[in-house]
Structures are given as C-alpha cells and as structure tokens.
Amino acid sequence: MKINSYILIKNIVIALAITMFFSCKNSTKQVRDFLAEKNLPIAVAKDAFHVYKDSGQITSKLITPLMRDFRNREDHPYNEFPKGIEIINFENKGKDSITITGDYAISYTKTSISEIRGNVVVINHTEASKLETDQLFWDQKTKYFFSEKRFTLIRMKERDTTRGFGFESRENLSKWVSKNVTGEFNIKENEL
C-alpha cells in the first residue's frame, strides 16, 4: 500500500507541474512590454565582439565590455554601451580605417544616430588625423560627426593642431567645420 500511495503522490505532483508549465501563456510581446515598463533590456551582452559584413567584406567591428539591448522601446529603441565602446570602420576594401572610442555610448536604432561620451577619440589611420572631445554625435546614415563640446583636432600630415568649441565633419574627419577656434597652423605662403 505504501508503494501505491507513493506512486499516486508522485503522479499528482507531475500532473500539477505539467499543468503549471503549460498554463503560462505570456506572449513575446507581453514579455517585451513588461521589460520596457520596468526599464529593463531585452538582452545583455558581455565582452561583445561584433563583426559587420557587406557582400563578404568586413565593414566594421564593434568591441564593448557591456551592451544592453533596449529594442523593446516602441518610440525610440536603442542599444546602450555603459562601459565603453570601440568601433573600427573599414573603407575601400579595408585599406582605410577609422577607430572610434569612448567611455559610454548610446545608439538609436530608428534614426541611426549615436551619442558617444567621455574621452571620445576618433582616429583616421590613413590620413593620420585624430579628434578628441568629451561628447560626439554620429549620424551613421550620412556618415557625419558633430559636437558642441570642446575639441582638439590633430592632423599629423599638415602638422596642425586645432582647438575649439563645436565641431562638424565627415566620418573620416575630412571637410570639417569648427566654431570658436584656436590653434597652431602651418600655412604656406602661396596658400594665402
């Protein structure tokens, strides 16, 4: 009789567990809405290394110690990089590269605009130029940088160092415009 009661209790526990398991009917949308309401990401990646490719060619690499995915936001989905980011973009089949680093970044999915903050450094390895600032906005669709913060632009080939507040340029640091400029410039006499 003891064996039969043991089997009966075991079967009841299994039946209850199965009933509880199949009674959960939260859809993916309900889970996403719950996470959005609690301001929680839908995914977290640690020590992420992501390679982007186009037609078999590597176009960029993203390296970060921590990425939080907030694609569950209806109006403004985004990815957050609270512990810093390093992005390496490759142009002209990998011959030209741009490296972007910062202590914090947030990238909005719908607009393709990113904000990078804290010790922001952009290096154009081909042109030997470097931009340093505390905050930089990056429009990835138009490949354009802009900032209203203090900046330093060093162009090794021209031996120029430009400092100021407010900066705009193409992603490769060419065609730049700045406000409130100071610095050291080497100008040839025939360029005046």
Phi, psi and omega per residue, in radians:
M1 nan -0.575 3.130
K2 -1.111 -0.675 -3.126
I3 -1.161 -0.733 3.137
N4 -1.113 -0.702 3.131
S5 -1.211 -0.621 3.085
Y6 -1.102 -0.802 3.120
I7 -1.112 -0.714 3.123
L8 -1.087 -0.814 3.126
I9 -1.116 -0.762 3.126
K10 -1.038 -0.772 3.137
N11 -1.148 -0.654 3.109
I12 -1.143 -0.762 3.123
V13 -1.086 -0.771 3.119
I14 -1.105 -0.746 3.130
A15 -1.094 -0.739 3.114
L16 -1.133 -0.731 3.134
A17 -1.100 -0.763 3.126
I18 -1.140 -0.723 3.115
T19 -1.086 -0.774 3.122
M20 -1.128 -0.691 -3.117
F21 -1.097 -0.783 -3.089
F22 -1.479 -0.155 3.132
S23 -1.432 -0.243 3.104
C24 -1.291 2.073 -3.080
K25 -2.167 0.537 3.111
N26 -1.235 2.161 3.094
S27 -1.400 2.915 3.104
T28 -1.039 -0.691 3.127
K29 -1.111 -0.696 3.121
Q30 -1.128 -0.701 3.122
V31 -1.146 -0.786 3.116
R32 -1.064 -0.768 3.115
D33 -1.081 -0.708 3.111
F34 -1.081 -0.815 -3.141
L35 -1.112 -0.689 3.108
A36 -1.139 -0.724 -3.141
E37 -1.087 -0.649 -3.138
K38 -1.545 0.082 -3.114
N39 1.008 0.767 3.119
L40 -1.930 2.522 3.097
P41 -1.278 2.739 3.072
I42 -1.482 -0.278 3.098
A43 -2.692 2.641 3.080
V44 -2.337 2.292 3.096
A45 -2.101 2.320 3.097
K46 -1.934 2.449 -3.121
D47 0.879 0.931 -3.080
A48 -1.418 2.443 3.045
F49 -2.353 1.847 -3.046
H50 -2.031 2.296 3.128
V51 -1.936 2.212 3.091
Y52 -1.761 2.384 3.136
K53 -2.234 2.642 3.029
D54 -2.405 2.080 -3.115
S55 0.966 0.686 3.102
G56 1.449 -0.125 -3.138
Q57 -1.729 2.377 3.067
I58 -1.252 2.160 3.141
T59 -1.801 -0.497 3.099
S60 -2.866 2.808 3.063
K61 -2.254 2.450 3.094
L62 -2.126 2.216 -3.133
I63 -2.219 2.235 -3.132
T64 -2.678 2.515 3.067
P65 -1.286 -0.434 -3.118
L66 -2.669 2.240 3.072
M67 -2.239 2.315 3.071
R68 -2.010 2.244 -3.085
D69 -1.760 1.979 3.121
F70 -1.950 0.760 3.099
R71 -1.189 -0.116 -3.139
N72 -1.406 0.010 3.074
R73 -1.436 2.172 -3.096
E74 -1.189 -0.851 -3.043
D75 -1.362 -0.811 -3.058
H76 -2.374 1.312 3.085
P77 -1.153 2.537 -3.089
Y78 -2.700 2.897 2.978
N79 -2.027 2.420 -3.122
E80 -2.063 2.446 3.138
F81 -2.172 1.373 -2.981
P82 -1.263 -0.265 -3.115
K83 -1.965 0.355 3.071
G84 1.849 2.935 -3.074
I85 -2.685 2.609 2.969
E86 -2.357 2.204 3.129
I87 -2.160 2.305 3.076
I88 -2.095 2.037 3.112
N89 -1.788 2.402 3.136
F90 -2.008 2.242 3.082
E91 -2.054 2.906 3.085
N92 0.857 0.925 3.096
K93 1.010 0.649 3.061
G94 1.555 -0.033 -3.117
K95 -1.277 -0.698 -3.134
D96 -1.846 2.420 3.096
S97 -2.437 2.594 3.092
I98 -2.148 2.307 3.078
T99 -1.983 2.299 3.141
I100 -2.152 2.203 3.093
T101 -2.296 2.680 3.083
G102 -2.924 2.842 -3.109
D103 -1.372 -0.382 -3.099
Y104 -2.666 2.541 3.064
A105 -2.617 2.649 3.029
I106 -2.416 2.321 -3.080
S107 -2.198 2.095 -3.111
Y108 -1.532 2.169 -3.011
T109 -1.157 -0.824 -3.049
K110 -1.193 -0.687 -3.065
T111 -1.640 -0.258 -3.061
S112 1.030 0.572 3.060
I113 -1.913 2.308 3.138
S114 -2.069 2.584 3.004
E115 -2.039 2.238 3.127
I116 -2.078 2.282 -3.059
R117 -2.270 2.688 3.023
G118 1.343 1.901 3.106
N119 0.882 0.858 -3.136
V120 -1.323 2.247 3.102
V121 -2.318 2.264 3.054
V122 -2.105 2.199 -3.128
I123 -2.134 2.201 2.973
N124 -1.704 1.832 -3.034
H125 -1.194 -0.589 -3.113
T126 -1.236 -0.789 -3.088
E127 -1.561 -0.050 -3.140
A128 0.954 0.879 3.080
S129 -2.180 2.650 -3.068
K130 -2.475 2.322 3.073
L131 -1.959 2.318 3.069
E132 -2.183 2.326 3.124
T133 -2.788 3.001 3.111
D134 -1.627 -0.344 -3.117
Q135 -2.639 2.400 -3.131
L136 -2.516 2.326 3.020
F137 -1.786 2.462 -3.058
W138 -2.293 2.011 3.048
D139 -1.592 1.824 -3.037
Q140 -1.287 -0.416 3.122
K141 -1.231 -0.770 -3.108
T142 -1.664 -0.045 -3.128
K143 0.976 0.998 -3.016
Y144 -2.362 2.383 3.076
F145 -1.849 2.570 2.963
F146 -2.683 2.617 -3.125
S147 -2.676 2.591 3.032
E148 -1.888 0.065 -3.106
K149 -1.594 3.012 3.067
R150 -1.063 2.467 3.133
F151 -2.466 2.804 2.971
T152 -2.320 2.204 3.094
L153 -2.028 2.097 3.136
I154 -1.962 2.137 3.096
R155 -2.045 1.813 -3.026
M156 -1.167 -0.666 -3.121
K157 -1.123 -0.682 3.134
E158 -1.556 -0.152 -3.069
R159 0.980 0.752 3.115
D160 -1.911 2.511 2.952
T161 -2.250 2.066 -3.115
T162 -2.011 2.312 3.086
R163 -2.179 2.656 3.104
G164 3.020 -2.946 3.072
F165 -2.116 2.236 -3.141
G166 1.550 2.147 -3.059
F167 -2.625 2.458 3.029
E168 -2.441 2.501 3.075
S169 -2.884 2.957 2.951
R170 -1.198 2.885 -3.117
E171 -1.017 -0.501 -3.122
N172 -1.599 0.240 3.124
L173 1.176 0.369 3.049
S174 -1.744 2.928 3.127
K175 0.894 0.926 -3.063
W176 -1.620 2.645 3.100
V177 -2.281 2.403 3.134
S178 -2.393 2.838 3.120
K179 -2.074 2.740 3.055
N180 0.773 1.122 -2.980
V181 -1.654 2.473 2.898
T182 -2.395 2.872 3.073
G183 2.670 -3.055 3.118
E184 -1.989 2.197 -3.093
F185 -2.223 2.393 3.023
N186 -1.726 2.006 -3.105
I187 -2.126 2.259 3.087
K188 -1.364 2.609 -3.061
E189 -1.067 -0.624 3.140
N190 -1.301 -0.134 3.110
E191 -1.558 -0.152 -3.119
L192 -1.365 nan nan
